[in-house]
């Protein structure tokens, strides 16, 4: 998911384990930065969906490795929460 200046990646699977990390890649410099998340962060997952709306990134569902997930999270870029 991107906003024109950054590309955002949350979670995923590296072939060994599910991830719950959150990164931004600057499209100007192509450098990656791990973003801190305050509050309740999503559990490790992959096959989830993300969308940007306004200043928020919404994450829905996915797979934990043992069960399908149907939870939803929002990350507000203005508050880092």
PDB file of N, CA, C and O in Angstrom:
ATOM      1  N   UNK A   1       0.858  -1.168   0.000  1.00  0.00           N
ATOM      2  CA  UNK A   1       0.000   0.000   0.000  1.00  0.00           C
ATOM      3  C   UNK A   1       0.900   1.225   0.000  1.00  0.00           C
ATOM      4  O   UNK A   1       1.931   1.226   0.673  1.00  0.00           O
ATOM      5  N   UNK A   2       0.537   2.264  -0.736  1.00  0.00           N
ATOM      6  CA  UNK A   2       1.363   3.458  -0.799  1.00  0.00           C
ATOM      7  C   UNK A   2       0.549   4.731  -0.770  1.00  0.00           C
ATOM      8  O   UNK A   2      -0.670   4.714  -0.940  1.00  0.00           O
ATOM      9  N   UNK A   3       1.245   5.842  -0.550  1.00  0.00           N
ATOM     10  CA  UNK A   3       0.593   7.143  -0.526  1.00  0.00           C
ATOM     11  C   UNK A   3       1.231   8.123  -1.501  1.00  0.00           C
ATOM     12  O   UNK A   3       0.966   9.323  -1.430  1.00  0.00           O
ATOM     13  N   UNK A   4       2.065   7.632  -2.408  1.00  0.00           N
ATOM     14  CA  UNK A   4       2.749   8.487  -3.368  1.00  0.00           C
ATOM     15  C   UNK A   4       4.160   8.851  -2.961  1.00  0.00           C
ATOM     16  O   UNK A   4       4.997   9.129  -3.820  1.00  0.00           O
ATOM     17  N   UNK A   5       4.444   8.857  -1.661  1.00  0.00           N
ATOM     18  CA  UNK A   5       5.787   9.151  -1.156  1.00  0.00           C
ATOM     19  C   UNK A   5       6.442   7.932  -0.521  1.00  0.00           C
ATOM     20  O   UNK A   5       7.665   7.795  -0.522  1.00  0.00           O
ATOM     21  N   UNK A   6       5.605   7.046   0.024  1.00  0.00           N
ATOM     22  CA  UNK A   6       6.097   5.855   0.703  1.00  0.00           C
ATOM     23  C   UNK A   6       5.302   4.641   0.263  1.00  0.00           C
ATOM     24  O   UNK A   6       4.139   4.742  -0.128  1.00  0.00           O
ATOM     25  N   UNK A   7       5.952   3.499   0.336  1.00  0.00           N
ATOM     26  CA  UNK A   7       5.309   2.204   0.164  1.00  0.00           C
ATOM     27  C   UNK A   7       5.339   1.536   1.528  1.00  0.00           C
ATOM     28  O   UNK A   7       6.391   1.476   2.164  1.00  0.00           O
ATOM     29  N   UNK A   8       4.194   1.031   1.986  1.00  0.00           N
ATOM     30  CA  UNK A   8       4.090   0.447   3.319  1.00  0.00           C
ATOM     31  C   UNK A   8       3.870  -1.049   3.217  1.00  0.00           C
ATOM     32  O   UNK A   8       3.092  -1.529   2.392  1.00  0.00           O
ATOM     33  N   UNK A   9       4.578  -1.779   4.079  1.00  0.00           N
ATOM     34  CA  UNK A   9       4.422  -3.226   4.153  1.00  0.00           C
ATOM     35  C   UNK A   9       4.250  -3.610   5.612  1.00  0.00           C
ATOM     36  O   UNK A   9       5.051  -3.236   6.469  1.00  0.00           O
ATOM     37  N   UNK A  10       3.192  -4.363   5.879  1.00  0.00           N
ATOM     38  CA  UNK A  10       2.932  -4.836   7.237  1.00  0.00           C
ATOM     39  C   UNK A  10       2.836  -6.350   7.198  1.00  0.00           C
ATOM     40  O   UNK A  10       2.090  -6.924   6.405  1.00  0.00           O
ATOM     41  N   UNK A  11       3.608  -6.985   8.073  1.00  0.00           N
ATOM     42  CA  UNK A  11       3.538  -8.433   8.203  1.00  0.00           C
ATOM     43  C   UNK A  11       3.987  -9.177   6.964  1.00  0.00           C
ATOM     44  O   UNK A  11       4.727  -8.648   6.135  1.00  0.00           O
ATOM     45  N   UNK A  12       3.528 -10.417   6.851  1.00  0.00           N
ATOM     46  CA  UNK A  12       3.885 -11.265   5.724  1.00  0.00           C
ATOM     47  C   UNK A  12       4.511 -12.568   6.186  1.00  0.00           C
ATOM     48  O   UNK A  12       4.458 -12.924   7.363  1.00  0.00           O
ATOM     49  N   UNK A  13       5.100 -13.263   5.238  1.00  0.00           N
ATOM     50  CA  UNK A  13       5.693 -14.577   5.498  1.00  0.00           C
ATOM     51  C   UNK A  13       7.009 -14.660   4.753  1.00  0.00           C
ATOM     52  O   UNK A  13       7.062 -14.376   3.556  1.00  0.00           O
ATOM     53  N   UNK A  14       8.079 -15.045   5.445  1.00  0.00           N
ATOM     54  CA  UNK A  14       9.401 -15.104   4.821  1.00  0.00           C
ATOM     55  C   UNK A  14       9.811 -16.521   4.433  1.00  0.00           C
ATOM     56  O   UNK A  14      10.969 -16.755   4.089  1.00  0.00           O
ATOM     57  N   UNK A  15       8.884 -17.463   4.484  1.00  0.00           N
ATOM     58  CA  UNK A  15       9.190 -18.851   4.166  1.00  0.00           C
ATOM     59  C   UNK A  15       9.443 -19.693   5.402  1.00  0.00           C
ATOM     60  O   UNK A  15       9.393 -20.921   5.339  1.00  0.00           O
ATOM     61  N   UNK A  16       9.714 -19.040   6.530  1.00  0.00           N
ATOM     62  CA  UNK A  16       9.940 -19.747   7.790  1.00  0.00           C
ATOM     63  C   UNK A  16       8.952 -19.344   8.874  1.00  0.00           C
ATOM     64  O   UNK A  16       8.473 -20.185   9.635  1.00  0.00           O
ATOM     65  N   UNK A  17       8.651 -18.043   8.937  1.00  0.00           N
ATOM     66  CA  UNK A  17       7.765 -17.563   9.991  1.00  0.00           C
ATOM     67  C   UNK A  17       6.894 -16.418   9.516  1.00  0.00           C
ATOM     68  O   UNK A  17       7.236 -15.706   8.571  1.00  0.00           O
ATOM     69  N   UNK A  18       5.750 -16.249  10.192  1.00  0.00           N
ATOM     70  CA  UNK A  18       4.871 -15.134   9.907  1.00  0.00           C
ATOM     71  C   UNK A  18       5.405 -13.903  10.611  1.00  0.00           C
ATOM     72  O   UNK A  18       5.990 -14.001  11.690  1.00  0.00           O
ATOM     73  N   UNK A  19       5.207 -12.749  10.005  1.00  0.00           N
ATOM     74  CA  UNK A  19       5.770 -11.501  10.524  1.00  0.00           C
ATOM     75  C   UNK A  19       4.669 -10.565  11.010  1.00  0.00           C
ATOM     76  O   UNK A  19       3.533 -10.619  10.538  1.00  0.00           O
ATOM     77  N   UNK A  20       5.028  -9.701  11.968  1.00  0.00           N
ATOM     78  CA  UNK A  20       4.118  -8.660  12.415  1.00  0.00           C
ATOM     79  C   UNK A  20       4.776  -7.283  12.365  1.00  0.00           C
ATOM     80  O   UNK A  20       4.291  -6.333  12.980  1.00  0.00           O
ATOM     81  N   UNK A  21       5.883  -7.181  11.629  1.00  0.00           N
ATOM     82  CA  UNK A  21       6.598  -5.911  11.539  1.00  0.00           C
ATOM     83  C   UNK A  21       5.925  -4.971  10.536  1.00  0.00           C
ATOM     84  O   UNK A  21       5.095  -5.395   9.732  1.00  0.00           O
ATOM     85  N   UNK A  22       6.290  -3.707  10.598  1.00  0.00           N
ATOM     86  CA  UNK A  22       5.661  -2.657   9.793  1.00  0.00           C
ATOM     87  C   UNK A  22       6.775  -1.761   9.256  1.00  0.00           C
ATOM     88  O   UNK A  22       7.531  -1.177  10.033  1.00  0.00           O
ATOM     89  N   UNK A  23       6.879  -1.651   7.934  1.00  0.00           N
ATOM     90  CA  UNK A  23       7.958  -0.903   7.294  1.00  0.00           C
ATOM     91  C   UNK A  23       7.416   0.114   6.294  1.00  0.00           C
ATOM     92  O   UNK A  23       6.340  -0.059   5.722  1.00  0.00           O
ATOM     93  N   UNK A  24       8.191   1.178   6.099  1.00  0.00           N
ATOM     94  CA  UNK A  24       7.911   2.174   5.066  1.00  0.00           C
ATOM     95  C   UNK A  24       9.150   2.279   4.182  1.00  0.00           C
ATOM     96  O   UNK A  24      10.273   2.327   4.684  1.00  0.00           O
ATOM     97  N   UNK A  25       8.946   2.316   2.875  1.00  0.00           N
ATOM     98  CA  UNK A  25      10.040   2.521   1.927  1.00  0.00           C
ATOM     99  C   UNK A  25       9.836   3.873   1.260  1.00  0.00           C
ATOM    100  O   UNK A  25       8.807   4.108   0.627  1.00  0.00           O
ATOM    101  N   UNK A  26      10.811   4.761   1.400  1.00  0.00           N
ATOM    102  CA  UNK A  26      10.745   6.059   0.746  1.00  0.00           C
ATOM    103  C   UNK A  26      10.910   5.862  -0.757  1.00  0.00           C
ATOM    104  O   UNK A  26      11.886   5.257  -1.200  1.00  0.00           O
ATOM    105  N   UNK A  27       9.968   6.366  -1.535  1.00  0.00           N
ATOM    106  CA  UNK A  27      10.061   6.243  -2.989  1.00  0.00           C
ATOM    107  C   UNK A  27      11.034   7.246  -3.590  1.00  0.00           C
ATOM    108  O   UNK A  27      11.354   7.159  -4.776  1.00  0.00           O
ATOM    109  N   UNK A  28      11.515   8.209  -2.782  1.00  0.00           N
ATOM    110  CA  UNK A  28      12.541   9.153  -3.233  1.00  0.00           C
ATOM    111  C   UNK A  28      13.937   8.572  -3.087  1.00  0.00           C
ATOM    112  O   UNK A  28      14.777   8.735  -3.972  1.00  0.00           O
ATOM    113  N   UNK A  29      14.191   7.883  -1.952  1.00  0.00           N
ATOM    114  CA  UNK A  29      15.540   7.394  -1.653  1.00  0.00           C
ATOM    115  C   UNK A  29      15.658   5.873  -1.681  1.00  0.00           C
ATOM    116  O   UNK A  29      16.763   5.333  -1.639  1.00  0.00           O
ATOM    117  N   UNK A  30      14.515   5.179  -1.752  1.00  0.00           N
ATOM    118  CA  UNK A  30      14.474   3.709  -1.712  1.00  0.00           C
ATOM    119  C   UNK A  30      15.148   3.151  -0.459  1.00  0.00           C
ATOM    120  O   UNK A  30      15.833   2.129  -0.506  1.00  0.00           O
ATOM    121  N   UNK A  31      14.939   3.847   0.663  1.00  0.00           N
ATOM    122  CA  UNK A  31      15.425   3.354   1.947  1.00  0.00           C
ATOM    123  C   UNK A  31      14.241   2.898   2.788  1.00  0.00           C
ATOM    124  O   UNK A  31      13.161   3.489   2.752  1.00  0.00           O
ATOM    125  N   UNK A  32      14.475   1.832   3.545  1.00  0.00           N
ATOM    126  CA  UNK A  32      13.434   1.246   4.386  1.00  0.00           C
ATOM    127  C   UNK A  32      13.588   1.713   5.817  1.00  0.00           C
ATOM    128  O   UNK A  32      14.705   1.835   6.319  1.00  0.00           O
ATOM    129  N   UNK A  33      12.461   1.978   6.482  1.00  0.00           N
ATOM    130  CA  UNK A  33      12.434   2.359   7.887  1.00  0.00           C
ATOM    131  C   UNK A  33      11.372   1.533   8.588  1.00  0.00           C
ATOM    132  O   UNK A  33      10.240   1.433   8.114  1.00  0.00           O
ATOM    133  N   UNK A  34      11.739   0.937   9.727  1.00  0.00           N
ATOM    134  CA  UNK A  34      10.733   0.211  10.499  1.00  0.00           C
ATOM    135  C   UNK A  34       9.938   1.219  11.310  1.00  0.00           C
ATOM    136  O   UNK A  34      10.510   2.083  11.975  1.00  0.00           O
ATOM    137  N   UNK A  35       8.619   1.106  11.253  1.00  0.00           N
ATOM    138  CA  UNK A  35       7.736   2.031  11.951  1.00  0.00           C
ATOM    139  C   UNK A  35       7.322   1.453  13.295  1.00  0.00           C
ATOM    140  O   UNK A  35       6.993   0.272  13.407  1.00  0.00           O
ATOM    141  N   UNK A  36       7.345   2.300  14.306  1.00  0.00           N
ATOM    142  CA  UNK A  36       6.875   1.902  15.634  1.00  0.00           C
ATOM    143  C   UNK A  36       5.358   1.995  15.661  1.00  0.00           C
ATOM    144  O   UNK A  36       4.766   2.861  15.017  1.00  0.00           O
ATOM    145  N   UNK A  37       4.752   1.116  16.394  1.00  0.00           N
ATOM    146  CA  UNK A  37       3.300   1.114  16.500  1.00  0.00           C
ATOM    147  C   UNK A  37       2.926   1.149  17.972  1.00  0.00           C
ATOM    148  O   UNK A  37       3.311   0.262  18.735  1.00  0.00           O
ATOM    149  N   UNK A  38       2.174   2.171  18.377  1.00  0.00           N
ATOM    150  CA  UNK A  38       1.692   2.249  19.753  1.00  0.00           C
ATOM    151  C   UNK A  38       0.305   1.605  19.806  1.00  0.00           C
ATOM    152  O   UNK A  38      -0.430   1.614  18.819  1.00  0.00           O
ATOM    153  N   UNK A  39      -0.037   1.058  20.945  1.00  0.00           N
ATOM    154  CA  UNK A  39      -1.348   0.428  21.078  1.00  0.00           C
ATOM    155  C   UNK A  39      -1.292  -1.039  20.706  1.00  0.00           C
ATOM    156  O   UNK A  39      -0.225  -1.653  20.727  1.00  0.00           O
ATOM    157  N   UNK A  40      -2.434  -1.594  20.367  1.00  0.00           N
ATOM    158  CA  UNK A  40      -2.532  -3.006  19.998  1.00  0.00           C
ATOM    159  C   UNK A  40      -2.119  -3.207  18.551  1.00  0.00           C
ATOM    160  O   UNK A  40      -2.763  -2.694  17.636  1.00  0.00           O
ATOM    161  N   UNK A  41      -1.058  -3.944  18.352  1.00  0.00           N
ATOM    162  CA  UNK A  41      -0.568  -4.233  17.001  1.00  0.00           C
ATOM    163  C   UNK A  41      -1.153  -5.557  16.519  1.00  0.00           C
ATOM    164  O   UNK A  41      -1.475  -6.422  17.332  1.00  0.00           O
ATOM    165  N   UNK A  42      -1.291  -5.722  15.211  1.00  0.00           N
ATOM    166  CA  UNK A  42      -1.777  -6.999  14.674  1.00  0.00           C
ATOM    167  C   UNK A  42      -0.820  -8.146  15.002  1.00  0.00           C
ATOM    168  O   UNK A  42       0.393  -7.955  15.088  1.00  0.00           O
ATOM    169  N   UNK A  43      -1.381  -9.319  15.179  1.00  0.00           N
ATOM    170  CA  UNK A  43      -0.566 -10.510  15.393  1.00  0.00           C
ATOM    171  C   UNK A  43       0.131 -10.885  14.083  1.00  0.00           C
ATOM    172  O   UNK A  43      -0.294 -10.435  13.019  1.00  0.00           O
ATOM    173  N   UNK A  44       1.190 -11.697  14.136  1.00  0.00           N
ATOM    174  CA  UNK A  44       1.855 -12.125  12.901  1.00  0.00           C
ATOM    175  C   UNK A  44       0.866 -12.794  11.948  1.00  0.00           C
ATOM    176  O   UNK A  44       0.026 -13.591  12.367  1.00  0.00           O
ATOM    177  N   UNK A  45       0.979 -12.452  10.637  1.00  0.00           N
ATOM    178  CA  UNK A  45       0.021 -12.971   9.660  1.00  0.00           C
ATOM    179  C   UNK A  45       0.519 -12.747   8.241  1.00  0.00           C
ATOM    180  O   UNK A  45       1.448 -11.977   7.996  1.00  0.00           O
ATOM    181  N   UNK A  46      -0.120 -13.435   7.328  1.00  0.00           N
ATOM    182  CA  UNK A  46       0.058 -13.180   5.901  1.00  0.00           C
ATOM    183  C   UNK A  46      -1.273 -13.433   5.212  1.00  0.00           C
ATOM    184  O   UNK A  46      -2.229 -13.863   5.856  1.00  0.00           O
ATOM    185  N   UNK A  47      -1.347 -13.174   3.924  1.00  0.00           N
ATOM    186  CA  UNK A  47      -2.597 -13.238   3.148  1.00  0.00           C
ATOM    187  C   UNK A  47      -3.642 -12.237   3.654  1.00  0.00           C
ATOM    188  O   UNK A  47      -4.838 -12.453   3.458  1.00  0.00           O
ATOM    189  N   UNK A  48      -3.214 -11.157   4.295  1.00  0.00           N
ATOM    190  CA  UNK A  48      -4.137 -10.133   4.765  1.00  0.00           C
ATOM    191  C   UNK A  48      -4.293  -9.046   3.697  1.00  0.00           C
ATOM    192  O   UNK A  48      -3.569  -9.029   2.702  1.00  0.00           O
ATOM    193  N   UNK A  49      -5.235  -8.156   3.917  1.00  0.00           N
ATOM    194  CA  UNK A  49      -5.482  -7.045   2.998  1.00  0.00           C
ATOM    195  C   UNK A  49      -5.224  -5.729   3.715  1.00  0.00           C
ATOM    196  O   UNK A  49      -5.510  -5.594   4.905  1.00  0.00           O
ATOM    197  N   UNK A  50      -4.680  -4.754   2.979  1.00  0.00           N
ATOM    198  CA  UNK A  50      -4.451  -3.414   3.522  1.00  0.00           C
ATOM    199  C   UNK A  50      -4.935  -2.381   2.508  1.00  0.00           C
ATOM    200  O   UNK A  50      -4.855  -2.583   1.296  1.00  0.00           O
ATOM    201  N   UNK A  51      -5.434  -1.277   3.036  1.00  0.00           N
ATOM    202  CA  UNK A  51      -5.865  -0.174   2.188  1.00  0.00           C
ATOM    203  C   UNK A  51      -5.609   1.135   2.938  1.00  0.00           C
ATOM    204  O   UNK A  51      -5.737   1.197   4.161  1.00  0.00           O
ATOM    205  N   UNK A  52      -5.246   2.181   2.184  1.00  0.00           N
ATOM    206  CA  UNK A  52      -5.081   3.521   2.750  1.00  0.00           C
ATOM    207  C   UNK A  52      -6.370   4.292   2.516  1.00  0.00           C
ATOM    208  O   UNK A  52      -6.951   4.246   1.432  1.00  0.00           O
ATOM    209  N   UNK A  53      -6.810   5.007   3.560  1.00  0.00           N
ATOM    210  CA  UNK A  53      -7.956   5.905   3.439  1.00  0.00           C
ATOM    211  C   UNK A  53      -7.660   7.112   4.312  1.00  0.00           C
ATOM    212  O   UNK A  53      -7.554   6.992   5.532  1.00  0.00           O
ATOM    213  N   UNK A  54      -7.529   8.265   3.693  1.00  0.00           N
ATOM    214  CA  UNK A  54      -7.125   9.456   4.439  1.00  0.00           C
ATOM    215  C   UNK A  54      -5.734   9.267   5.002  1.00  0.00           C
ATOM    216  O   UNK A  54      -4.809   8.905   4.274  1.00  0.00           O
ATOM    217  N   UNK A  55      -5.578   9.509   6.298  1.00  0.00           N
ATOM    218  CA  UNK A  55      -4.267   9.363   6.948  1.00  0.00           C
ATOM    219  C   UNK A  55      -4.140   8.019   7.660  1.00  0.00           C
ATOM    220  O   UNK A  55      -3.267   7.845   8.510  1.00  0.00           O
ATOM    221  N   UNK A  56      -5.007   7.072   7.315  1.00  0.00           N
ATOM    222  CA  UNK A  56      -4.990   5.778   8.009  1.00  0.00           C
ATOM    223  C   UNK A  56      -4.753   4.621   7.050  1.00  0.00           C
ATOM    224  O   UNK A  56      -5.157   4.653   5.888  1.00  0.00           O
ATOM    225  N   UNK A  57      -4.086   3.600   7.574  1.00  0.00           N
ATOM    226  CA  UNK A  57      -3.931   2.336   6.881  1.00  0.00           C
ATOM    227  C   UNK A  57      -4.792   1.318   7.620  1.00  0.00           C
ATOM    228  O   UNK A  57      -4.640   1.133   8.828  1.00  0.00           O
ATOM    229  N   UNK A  58      -5.684   0.665   6.905  1.00  0.00           N
ATOM    230  CA  UNK A  58      -6.547  -0.355   7.485  1.00  0.00           C
ATOM    231  C   UNK A  58      -6.055  -1.732   7.057  1.00  0.00           C
ATOM    232  O   UNK A  58      -5.729  -1.953   5.891  1.00  0.00           O
ATOM    233  N   UNK A  59      -6.005  -2.649   8.011  1.00  0.00           N
ATOM    234  CA  UNK A  59      -5.571  -4.018   7.771  1.00  0.00           C
ATOM    235  C   UNK A  59      -6.717  -4.940   8.157  1.00  0.00           C
ATOM    236  O   UNK A  59      -7.335  -4.767   9.207  1.00  0.00           O
ATOM    237  N   UNK A  60      -7.000  -5.927   7.299  1.00  0.00           N
ATOM    238  CA  UNK A  60      -8.081  -6.863   7.590  1.00  0.00           C
ATOM    239  C   UNK A  60      -7.635  -8.300   7.358  1.00  0.00           C
ATOM    240  O   UNK A  60      -7.014  -8.621   6.345  1.00  0.00           O
ATOM    241  N   UNK A  61      -7.966  -9.160   8.325  1.00  0.00           N
ATOM    242  CA  UNK A  61      -7.866 -10.598   8.166  1.00  0.00           C
ATOM    243  C   UNK A  61      -6.481 -11.149   7.940  1.00  0.00           C
ATOM    244  O   UNK A  61      -5.486 -10.608   8.423  1.00  0.00           O
ATOM    245  N   UNK A  62      -6.437 -12.242   7.193  1.00  0.00           N
ATOM    246  CA  UNK A  62      -5.197 -12.927   6.891  1.00  0.00           C
ATOM    247  C   UNK A  62      -5.213 -14.351   7.427  1.00  0.00           C
ATOM    248  O   UNK A  62      -6.265 -14.916   7.727  1.00  0.00           O
ATOM    249  N   UNK A  63      -4.021 -14.911   7.537  1.00  0.00           N
ATOM    250  CA  UNK A  63      -3.848 -16.283   7.995  1.00  0.00           C
ATOM    251  C   UNK A  63      -2.691 -16.318   8.978  1.00  0.00           C
ATOM    252  O   UNK A  63      -1.621 -15.780   8.695  1.00  0.00           O
ATOM    253  N   UNK A  64      -2.892 -16.941  10.120  1.00  0.00           N
ATOM    254  CA  UNK A  64      -1.875 -16.976  11.176  1.00  0.00           C
ATOM    255  C   UNK A  64      -0.918 -18.151  11.046  1.00  0.00           C
ATOM    256  O   UNK A  64       0.069 -18.233  11.777  1.00  0.00           O
ATOM    257  N   UNK A  65      -1.202 -19.062  10.119  1.00  0.00           N
ATOM    258  CA  UNK A  65      -0.437 -20.293  10.014  1.00  0.00           C
ATOM    259  C   UNK A  65      -1.238 -21.471  10.511  1.00  0.00           C
ATOM    260  O   UNK A  65      -0.955 -22.618  10.166  1.00  0.00           O
ATOM    261  N   UNK A  66      -2.259 -21.183  11.339  1.00  0.00           N
ATOM    262  CA  UNK A  66      -3.126 -22.249  11.836  1.00  0.00           C
ATOM    263  C   UNK A  66      -4.612 -21.902  11.723  1.00  0.00           C
ATOM    264  O   UNK A  66      -5.469 -22.781  11.808  1.00  0.00           O
ATOM    265  N   UNK A  67      -4.909 -20.615  11.531  1.00  0.00           N
ATOM    266  CA  UNK A  67      -6.319 -20.238  11.413  1.00  0.00           C
ATOM    267  C   UNK A  67      -6.489 -18.991  10.546  1.00  0.00           C
ATOM    268  O   UNK A  67      -5.596 -18.149  10.456  1.00  0.00           O
ATOM    269  N   UNK A  68      -7.663 -18.895   9.909  1.00  0.00           N
ATOM    270  CA  UNK A  68      -8.018 -17.700   9.157  1.00  0.00           C
ATOM    271  C   UNK A  68      -8.416 -16.617  10.147  1.00  0.00           C
ATOM    272  O   UNK A  68      -9.095 -16.887  11.138  1.00  0.00           O
ATOM    273  N   UNK A  69      -7.992 -15.398   9.873  1.00  0.00           N
ATOM    274  CA  UNK A  69      -8.266 -14.279  10.761  1.00  0.00           C
ATOM    275  C   UNK A  69      -9.311 -13.361  10.128  1.00  0.00           C
ATOM    276  O   UNK A  69      -9.342 -13.198   8.908  1.00  0.00           O
ATOM    277  N   UNK A  70     -10.161 -12.767  10.956  1.00  0.00           N
ATOM    278  CA  UNK A  70     -11.169 -11.839  10.449  1.00  0.00           C
ATOM    279  C   UNK A  70     -11.195 -10.555  11.273  1.00  0.00           C
ATOM    280  O   UNK A  70     -12.223  -9.884  11.356  1.00  0.00           O
ATOM    281  N   UNK A  71     -10.062 -10.219  11.881  1.00  0.00           N
ATOM    282  CA  UNK A  71      -9.975  -9.002  12.672  1.00  0.00           C
ATOM    283  C   UNK A  71      -9.564  -7.817  11.804  1.00  0.00           C
ATOM    284  O   UNK A  71      -9.104  -7.988  10.676  1.00  0.00           O
ATOM    285  N   UNK A  72      -9.738  -6.612  12.349  1.00  0.00           N
ATOM    286  CA  UNK A  72      -9.399  -5.399  11.605  1.00  0.00           C
ATOM    287  C   UNK A  72      -8.620  -4.452  12.511  1.00  0.00           C
ATOM    288  O   UNK A  72      -8.920  -4.312  13.697  1.00  0.00           O
ATOM    289  N   UNK A  73      -7.613  -3.807  11.925  1.00  0.00           N
ATOM    290  CA  UNK A  73      -6.788  -2.830  12.633  1.00  0.00           C
ATOM    291  C   UNK A  73      -6.685  -1.575  11.785  1.00  0.00           C
ATOM    292  O   UNK A  73      -6.811  -1.620  10.561  1.00  0.00           O
ATOM    293  N   UNK A  74      -6.452  -0.448  12.458  1.00  0.00           N
ATOM    294  CA  UNK A  74      -6.210   0.816  11.762  1.00  0.00           C
ATOM    295  C   UNK A  74      -4.956   1.443  12.337  1.00  0.00           C
ATOM    296  O   UNK A  74      -4.765   1.460  13.553  1.00  0.00           O
ATOM    297  N   UNK A  75      -4.098   1.960  11.464  1.00  0.00           N
ATOM    298  CA  UNK A  75      -2.895   2.681  11.879  1.00  0.00           C
ATOM    299  C   UNK A  75      -3.061   4.107  11.389  1.00  0.00           C
ATOM    300  O   UNK A  75      -3.243   4.334  10.193  1.00  0.00           O
ATOM    301  N   UNK A  76      -3.001   5.075  12.304  1.00  0.00           N
ATOM    302  CA  UNK A  76      -3.147   6.487  11.961  1.00  0.00           C
ATOM    303  C   UNK A  76      -1.761   7.107  11.849  1.00  0.00           C
ATOM    304  O   UNK A  76      -1.029   7.177  12.836  1.00  0.00           O
ATOM    305  N   UNK A  77      -1.405   7.552  10.666  1.00  0.00           N
ATOM    306  CA  UNK A  77      -0.071   8.106  10.439  1.00  0.00           C
ATOM    307  C   UNK A  77       0.135   9.450  11.146  1.00  0.00           C
ATOM    308  O   UNK A  77       1.273   9.867  11.359  1.00  0.00           O
ATOM    309  N   UNK A  78      -0.941  10.118  11.504  1.00  0.00           N
ATOM    310  CA  UNK A  78      -0.819  11.386  12.205  1.00  0.00           C
ATOM    311  C   UNK A  78      -0.478  11.205  13.686  1.00  0.00           C
ATOM    312  O   UNK A  78       0.170  12.062  14.285  1.00  0.00           O
ATOM    313  N   UNK A  79      -0.915  10.091  14.271  1.00  0.00           N
ATOM    314  CA  UNK A  79      -0.668   9.852  15.694  1.00  0.00           C
ATOM    315  C   UNK A  79       0.267   8.661  15.957  1.00  0.00           C
ATOM    316  O   UNK A  79       0.646   8.415  17.102  1.00  0.00           O
ATOM    317  N   UNK A  80       0.637   7.923  14.903  1.00  0.00           N
ATOM    318  CA  UNK A  80       1.440   6.691  15.047  1.00  0.00           C
ATOM    319  C   UNK A  80       0.759   5.691  15.971  1.00  0.00           C
ATOM    320  O   UNK A  80       1.414   4.961  16.716  1.00  0.00           O
ATOM    321  N   UNK A  81      -0.529   5.674  15.909  1.00  0.00           N
ATOM    322  CA  UNK A  81      -1.310   4.794  16.789  1.00  0.00           C
ATOM    323  C   UNK A  81      -2.333   4.052  15.972  1.00  0.00           C
ATOM    324  O   UNK A  81      -3.098   3.256  16.516  1.00  0.00           O
TER     325      UNK A  81
END
